[in-house]
Amino acid sequence: MNYKNILDKLDLVTETFGRAIATLSLLLMLITFTVVIMRYGFEAAYLTIFDAKISSIALQESVIYLHATLFMLASGYTLKHNGHVRVDVFYRQFSAKSQATVDIFGSLVLLMPVCGFILYTSIDYVEFAWRIQEKSQEAEGLPFVWLLKTLIPAMAILLIFQALLEVGKNIGFLLGIYPRQDTHAEVV
């Protein structure tokens, strides 16, 4: 298997995972709609589904959980498609080789150290939440705060994984063994 095939297969992991996570936006929209209808349409505190009562607080917290999951777990996918905010008036005028060099530098010197710091500093925080099985402070809230906090190191790992792939692709491009894919979004 050659260099390009390996990187493309690893890149497919991010693509597939990102698209799967994106489907959560539909669930997020549905639950948000349900909460609004419950609150303003029926002034209901509970939603009954198959003899199970789900509180509006639990539904509202599930919207927060889904939003956090969508935002944090899709960060690698967003990096793959260069959708993160970039403020650079020079980058868009650079040649493809200069852009690749800037991307390598940015990943190695800025992105990966920040992700490493997030990963390192979040481990104890998340471990404690898991140890006590942290729950919502609301009486009828969700008992999964420990899972929510797990998204922090997961995001850092996904970003490091994709940053390494981007570095590999850009090095491959500079060496002439990987084609430059123009996935760069509009630069702000």
C-alpha positions in Angstrom: 0.0 0.0 0.0 1.5 3.4 -0.9 1.6 6.6 1.0 -1.4 8.2 -0.7 -3.6 5.1 -0.1 -2.7 5.0 3.6 -3.5 8.7 4.1 -6.7 8.4 2.1 -7.9 5.5 4.1 -7.2 7.3 7.4 -8.8 10.4 6.0 -11.9 8.3 5.2 -12.2 7.5 9.0 -12.5 11.2 9.7 -15.0 11.7 6.8 -17.2 8.8 7.8 -17.1 9.8 11.5 -17.8 13.4 10.7 -20.8 12.6 8.5 -22.2 10.2 11.2 -21.9 12.9 13.8 -23.5 15.5 11.5 -26.7 13.4 11.6 -27.0 14.4 15.3 -28.1 17.8 14.1 -31.4 16.3 13.0 -32.0 14.9 16.4 -31.0 18.2 18.0 -33.5 20.0 15.8 -36.3 17.5 16.6 -35.7 17.7 20.4 -35.5 21.5 20.3 -38.7 21.7 18.4 -40.3 19.3 20.9 -39.2 21.4 23.9 -40.6 24.6 22.3 -43.9 22.9 21.6 -44.1 21.5 25.1 -43.3 24.8 26.7 -45.2 27.3 24.6 -47.9 25.1 23.0 -48.9 22.9 25.9 -47.1 24.3 28.9 -46.2 20.7 29.7 -43.4 19.8 32.1 -43.2 16.2 30.9 -43.3 14.3 27.6 -44.9 10.9 27.9 -43.6 8.3 25.4 -44.7 4.6 25.9 -45.6 5.2 29.6 -42.2 6.9 30.2 -42.3 10.4 31.4 -39.4 12.6 30.2 -39.0 16.0 31.9 -38.6 19.1 29.9 -35.4 19.7 31.9 -34.0 16.4 30.7 -34.9 17.3 27.1 -33.3 20.7 27.4 -30.2 19.2 28.8 -30.2 16.7 26.0 -30.1 19.6 23.5 -27.0 20.9 25.3 -25.4 17.4 25.2 -26.2 17.0 21.5 -24.8 20.4 20.7 -21.6 19.7 22.6 -21.3 16.3 20.9 -21.8 17.8 17.5 -19.4 20.7 18.0 -16.6 18.7 19.7 -16.7 15.5 17.8 -17.0 17.1 14.4 -13.9 19.3 15.0 -11.6 16.8 13.2 -14.0 16.7 10.2 -14.1 20.5 10.2 -10.3 20.6 10.2 -10.2 18.1 7.3 -12.4 20.4 5.2 -10.6 23.5 6.4 -13.7 24.9 8.0 -12.1 26.4 11.1 -11.9 30.2 11.2 -8.7 31.5 9.6 -7.8 35.2 9.6 -5.0 35.6 7.2 -4.8 38.2 4.5 -1.7 36.6 3.0 -2.5 32.9 2.9 -4.9 33.0 0.0 -2.3 34.7 -2.2 0.4 32.1 -1.3 1.4 29.4 -3.8 0.2 25.9 -3.0 3.6 25.0 -1.7 3.7 28.0 0.6 0.2 27.2 1.8 1.3 23.6 2.6 4.2 24.9 4.5 2.0 27.3 6.5 -0.4 24.5 7.2 2.4 22.2 8.5 3.7 25.0 10.7 0.3 25.8 12.0 -0.5 22.2 12.8 2.8 21.4 14.5 3.4 24.6 16.3 0.0 25.9 17.1 -2.8 23.3 16.8 -1.1 20.2 18.2 0.4 21.8 21.3 -2.9 23.4 22.2 -4.7 20.0 21.7 -2.0 18.3 23.8 -2.5 20.9 26.5 -6.3 20.4 26.4 -5.8 16.6 26.5 -3.3 16.8 29.4 -5.3 19.2 31.5 -8.7 17.5 31.0 -7.6 14.0 32.0 -7.9 14.5 35.8 -11.1 16.6 35.4 -12.8 13.8 33.3 -11.4 11.0 35.5 -13.0 12.6 38.6 -16.3 13.0 36.8 -16.2 9.3 35.8 -15.1 8.2 39.3 -18.1 9.9 40.9 -20.4 9.3 38.0 -21.2 13.0 37.9 -24.9 13.9 37.3 -26.8 17.0 36.5 -27.4 19.4 39.3 -31.0 19.5 38.3 -33.3 17.0 40.1 -34.8 15.8 36.8 -31.7 16.4 34.7 -29.6 13.8 32.9 -27.2 11.6 34.9 -24.5 11.7 32.2 -22.4 14.7 32.9 -19.4 12.4 33.2 -20.0 11.4 29.5 -20.4 15.0 28.5 -17.0 15.9 30.0 -15.4 13.0 28.1 -16.0 14.9 25.0 -13.1 17.3 25.9 -10.3 14.8 25.6 -12.1 13.1 22.7 -12.1 16.4 20.8 -8.4 16.9 21.4 -7.6 13.3 20.2 -9.7 13.7 17.1 -8.0 17.0 16.3 -4.5 15.6 16.8 -5.4 12.6 14.6 -6.6 14.9 11.8 -3.7 17.4 12.3 -1.3 14.5 11.8 -3.1 13.5 8.7 -3.0 17.1 7.4 0.7 17.3 8.1 1.2 14.0 6.3 -0.8 15.2 3.3 1.1 18.5 3.1 4.5 16.9 3.5 3.4 14.4 0.8 2.5 17.3 -1.4 5.8 19.1 -0.9 7.6 15.8 -1.8 5.4 15.4 -4.8 3.8 12.1 -3.7 0.4 13.4 -2.6 -1.8 15.7 -4.6 -2.9 18.9 -3.1 -6.7 18.7 -2.7 -8.2 22.2 -2.7 -10.6 21.8 0.2 -9.7 25.2 1.6 -12.7 27.2 2.6 -13.0 30.9 2.0 -10.3 32.6 4.0 -11.6 35.5 6.1 
